[in-house]
Amino acid sequence: MDDQLFLLKKLAGVRVLVVGDIMLDHYIWGDVHRISPEAPVPVVHAIKDTYTAGGAANVALNLTNLGVKTSLIGHVVDDEAGQRLSQILVESDVKLIEVNNQSTTPTIVKTRVIVRNQQLCRIDREDARSKYQLDELPNFHALLDNVLANIDAVIISDYAKGVITQSMVDYILNKANENSGFLVAIDPKPSRKLAFSGAGLLTPNRQEALELAGYSSLHPDEKYPLDEICTKIYKRYAPKLLVITLGAEGMAICKDGKVQSLLPTEAREVFDVSGAGDTVISTLTASLAAGIDPVKSAWLANGAAGCVVAHSGTAPVKIDELQKWLVNHGENS
């Protein structure tokens, strides 16, 4: 068991930069006892409000919870949401690198109304995508270069809000090619149509991998063509490592266009899959940057994802839960 816990100790010296769309996740928890007399909608009696880091900020929280030295670049300003989010990041030991704090473009907020552990609706507060772009700001590349000189890995966390652009991806990948000392990990969004050939790690989910491979959809009775998807993604994007999360079917580790290993899911009881992808890319990236082999890294990420989906709402992995999982599963590694 000590060998399994040693995996977590190896992550403590890793330095990771997260670049992407930062947001505040706001939850309104309540109950419903009647329908409104004004319209055929439920009246929610609000009981409490909770706040947590969302998007790229949740990726960063996952990393720091694993003991990783974490820096974060994205759009956060000094509005109410930005202040709440900054406080959460400070308390979690995430180093938030301020880029455009004086902007009038608001910090992104997603508000979810939860009734009896069911999401009733979501309210998004955000501006036009173009207003969140960072890489055209004065001195941005100088700031980014300074951070890239002192990290082991970069996670590009794209939620299609505007921070991640083709020029941003190109710049980071080029820097990685110049300095082969850091890994570039990307959780791709096929709808963005971004080029990211040669990334060190891609972590699409089942549907995203399907789209990246050029499939529009599958018939309900059609078998998921995992081998073909793995081959086509490699031909298009040439990732050094491709890990596809398959939900209830677990996780596929692919290299050089071929499926190397299939891991069964570790989720015992699923309450909410929100943020599971953040946990996977965080754990995988930190593990690979620490020198842990791909299959062992994916196994650890699979376990971490199984821990977070047992919680309601967006939640980063908790180190004590992952340690417990490692102790219980060490014999299966």
NORWONOR-V925410 format. One record per backbone hydrogen bond with DSSP energy under -0.5 kcal/mol. CO is the residue of the C=O (numbers start at 0). NH is the residue of the N-H. E is the energy in kcal/mol with one decimal. If there is no record, write none. Layout:
BEGIN
co:CO nh:NH e:E
co:CO nh:NH e:E
END
This chain:
BEGIN
co:0 nh:4 e:-2.2
co:1 nh:5 e:-1.7
co:2 nh:6 e:-0.6
co:3 nh:6 e:-1.1
co:3 nh:7 e:-0.6
co:4 nh:7 e:-0.6
co:4 nh:8 e:-1.3
co:5 nh:9 e:-1.7
co:6 nh:10 e:-0.7
co:7 nh:10 e:-0.8
co:7 nh:11 e:-0.6
co:8 nh:11 e:-0.9
co:9 nh:12 e:-0.7
co:10 nh:13 e:-1.8
co:13 nh:15 e:-0.5
co:13 nh:68 e:-2.3
co:14 nh:151 e:-3.2
co:14 nh:152 e:-1.3
co:15 nh:70 e:-2.3
co:16 nh:18 e:-0.5
co:16 nh:154 e:-2.8
co:17 nh:72 e:-2.8
co:18 nh:156 e:-2.8
co:19 nh:21 e:-0.8
co:20 nh:55 e:-3.0
co:21 nh:107 e:-0.6
co:22 nh:24 e:-0.5
co:22 nh:53 e:-3.1
co:23 nh:25 e:-0.6
co:23 nh:109 e:-2.6
co:24 nh:51 e:-2.4
co:25 nh:111 e:-3.0
co:26 nh:28 e:-0.6
co:26 nh:49 e:-2.3
co:27 nh:113 e:-3.1
co:28 nh:46 e:-3.5
co:28 nh:47 e:-1.7
co:29 nh:115 e:-1.1
co:30 nh:44 e:-3.2
co:33 nh:42 e:-2.3
co:38 nh:40 e:-2.7
co:40 nh:35 e:-3.3
co:41 nh:43 e:-0.7
co:42 nh:32 e:-0.7
co:42 nh:33 e:-0.5
co:42 nh:44 e:-0.6
co:43 nh:45 e:-0.9
co:44 nh:30 e:-1.5
co:47 nh:28 e:-2.8
co:49 nh:26 e:-3.1
co:51 nh:24 e:-3.1
co:53 nh:22 e:-1.6
co:53 nh:56 e:-1.6
co:54 nh:57 e:-0.9
co:54 nh:58 e:-1.4
co:55 nh:59 e:-1.9
co:56 nh:60 e:-2.0
co:57 nh:61 e:-2.2
co:58 nh:62 e:-1.8
co:59 nh:63 e:-2.4
co:60 nh:64 e:-2.2
co:61 nh:65 e:-0.9
co:62 nh:65 e:-0.8
co:62 nh:67 e:-2.3
co:63 nh:66 e:-1.5
co:67 nh:69 e:-0.7
co:68 nh:15 e:-2.5
co:69 nh:94 e:-2.6
co:70 nh:17 e:-2.7
co:71 nh:96 e:-2.8
co:72 nh:19 e:-2.1
co:73 nh:75 e:-0.8
co:76 nh:78 e:-1.5
co:78 nh:82 e:-2.6
co:79 nh:83 e:-2.2
co:80 nh:84 e:-2.7
co:81 nh:85 e:-2.7
co:82 nh:86 e:-2.0
co:83 nh:87 e:-2.0
co:84 nh:88 e:-2.3
co:85 nh:89 e:-2.5
co:86 nh:90 e:-2.5
co:87 nh:91 e:-1.0
co:88 nh:93 e:-2.6
co:89 nh:92 e:-1.6
co:93 nh:95 e:-1.0
co:94 nh:71 e:-2.5
co:94 nh:96 e:-0.6
co:95 nh:97 e:-0.8
co:99 nh:102 e:-1.8
co:100 nh:77 e:-1.2
co:107 nh:23 e:-2.7
co:108 nh:110 e:-0.5
co:108 nh:124 e:-3.0
co:109 nh:25 e:-3.2
co:109 nh:111 e:-0.6
co:110 nh:122 e:-3.4
co:111 nh:27 e:-2.9
co:111 nh:113 e:-0.6
co:112 nh:114 e:-0.5
co:112 nh:119 e:-3.5
co:112 nh:120 e:-0.9
co:113 nh:29 e:-2.6
co:114 nh:117 e:-1.5
co:117 nh:114 e:-3.1
co:117 nh:119 e:-0.5
co:120 nh:112 e:-2.6
co:122 nh:110 e:-3.3
co:123 nh:125 e:-0.6
co:124 nh:108 e:-2.1
co:127 nh:130 e:-1.5
co:128 nh:131 e:-1.8
co:129 nh:132 e:-0.9
co:133 nh:136 e:-2.1
co:136 nh:139 e:-1.7
co:138 nh:142 e:-2.1
co:139 nh:143 e:-2.8
co:140 nh:144 e:-2.7
co:141 nh:145 e:-1.8
co:142 nh:146 e:-1.5
co:143 nh:147 e:-2.8
co:144 nh:148 e:-1.4
co:146 nh:149 e:-1.9
co:147 nh:150 e:-0.9
co:151 nh:182 e:-2.1
co:152 nh:16 e:-2.5
co:153 nh:155 e:-0.6
co:153 nh:184 e:-3.1
co:154 nh:18 e:-2.7
co:154 nh:156 e:-0.8
co:155 nh:157 e:-0.8
co:155 nh:186 e:-1.4
co:156 nh:20 e:-1.7
co:156 nh:158 e:-0.7
co:162 nh:133 e:-0.5
co:162 nh:164 e:-0.6
co:164 nh:168 e:-2.4
co:165 nh:169 e:-2.8
co:166 nh:170 e:-2.2
co:167 nh:171 e:-2.2
co:168 nh:172 e:-2.6
co:169 nh:173 e:-2.5
co:170 nh:174 e:-2.1
co:171 nh:175 e:-2.1
co:172 nh:176 e:-2.0
co:173 nh:177 e:-2.0
co:174 nh:178 e:-2.2
co:177 nh:179 e:-0.5
co:178 nh:181 e:-1.4
co:182 nh:153 e:-3.1
co:182 nh:184 e:-0.6
co:183 nh:199 e:-1.2
co:183 nh:200 e:-1.7
co:184 nh:155 e:-3.0
co:185 nh:187 e:-0.9
co:185 nh:202 e:-1.8
co:186 nh:157 e:-0.6
co:187 nh:189 e:-0.5
co:188 nh:191 e:-2.2
co:189 nh:192 e:-1.3
co:195 nh:198 e:-1.3
co:198 nh:239 e:-2.3
co:200 nh:185 e:-2.8
co:201 nh:242 e:-2.7
co:203 nh:244 e:-1.9
co:204 nh:208 e:-2.8
co:205 nh:209 e:-1.6
co:206 nh:210 e:-2.1
co:207 nh:211 e:-2.6
co:208 nh:212 e:-1.8
co:209 nh:214 e:-2.3
co:210 nh:213 e:-1.4
co:218 nh:221 e:-2.6
co:223 nh:225 e:-2.1
co:224 nh:228 e:-2.5
co:225 nh:229 e:-2.6
co:226 nh:230 e:-2.1
co:227 nh:231 e:-2.7
co:228 nh:232 e:-2.6
co:229 nh:233 e:-1.8
co:230 nh:234 e:-2.2
co:231 nh:235 e:-2.0
co:232 nh:236 e:-2.9
co:232 nh:237 e:-0.6
co:233 nh:237 e:-1.9
co:236 nh:197 e:-2.9
co:240 nh:201 e:-1.9
co:241 nh:243 e:-0.5
co:241 nh:253 e:-3.5
co:242 nh:244 e:-0.6
co:243 nh:245 e:-0.5
co:243 nh:251 e:-2.7
co:244 nh:205 e:-1.0
co:245 nh:248 e:-1.9
co:246 nh:249 e:-2.0
co:247 nh:264 e:-0.5
co:249 nh:245 e:-3.3
co:250 nh:262 e:-3.2
co:251 nh:243 e:-2.3
co:251 nh:253 e:-0.6
co:252 nh:259 e:-3.1
co:252 nh:260 e:-1.6
co:253 nh:241 e:-2.6
co:254 nh:257 e:-1.7
co:257 nh:254 e:-2.6
co:257 nh:259 e:-0.6
co:260 nh:252 e:-2.9
co:262 nh:250 e:-2.5
co:265 nh:267 e:-0.5
co:268 nh:270 e:-0.6
co:272 nh:275 e:-2.2
co:273 nh:314 e:-0.6
co:274 nh:278 e:-1.9
co:275 nh:279 e:-2.2
co:276 nh:280 e:-2.3
co:277 nh:281 e:-2.0
co:278 nh:282 e:-2.5
co:279 nh:283 e:-2.6
co:280 nh:284 e:-2.3
co:281 nh:285 e:-2.3
co:282 nh:286 e:-2.2
co:283 nh:287 e:-2.8
co:284 nh:288 e:-2.5
co:285 nh:289 e:-1.3
co:286 nh:291 e:-2.4
co:287 nh:290 e:-1.5
co:292 nh:296 e:-2.7
co:293 nh:297 e:-2.6
co:294 nh:298 e:-2.3
co:295 nh:299 e:-2.2
co:296 nh:300 e:-2.4
co:297 nh:301 e:-2.7
co:298 nh:302 e:-1.9
co:299 nh:303 e:-2.2
co:300 nh:304 e:-2.5
co:301 nh:305 e:-1.8
co:302 nh:306 e:-1.3
co:303 nh:307 e:-1.8
co:304 nh:308 e:-1.9
co:306 nh:309 e:-0.9
co:307 nh:310 e:-1.7
co:308 nh:270 e:-3.3
co:308 nh:271 e:-1.8
co:317 nh:321 e:-2.1
co:318 nh:322 e:-2.6
co:319 nh:323 e:-2.0
co:320 nh:324 e:-2.3
co:321 nh:325 e:-2.5
co:322 nh:326 e:-2.3
co:323 nh:327 e:-2.1
co:324 nh:328 e:-1.6
co:325 nh:329 e:-1.1
co:328 nh:331 e:-1.9
co:329 nh:332 e:-1.2
END
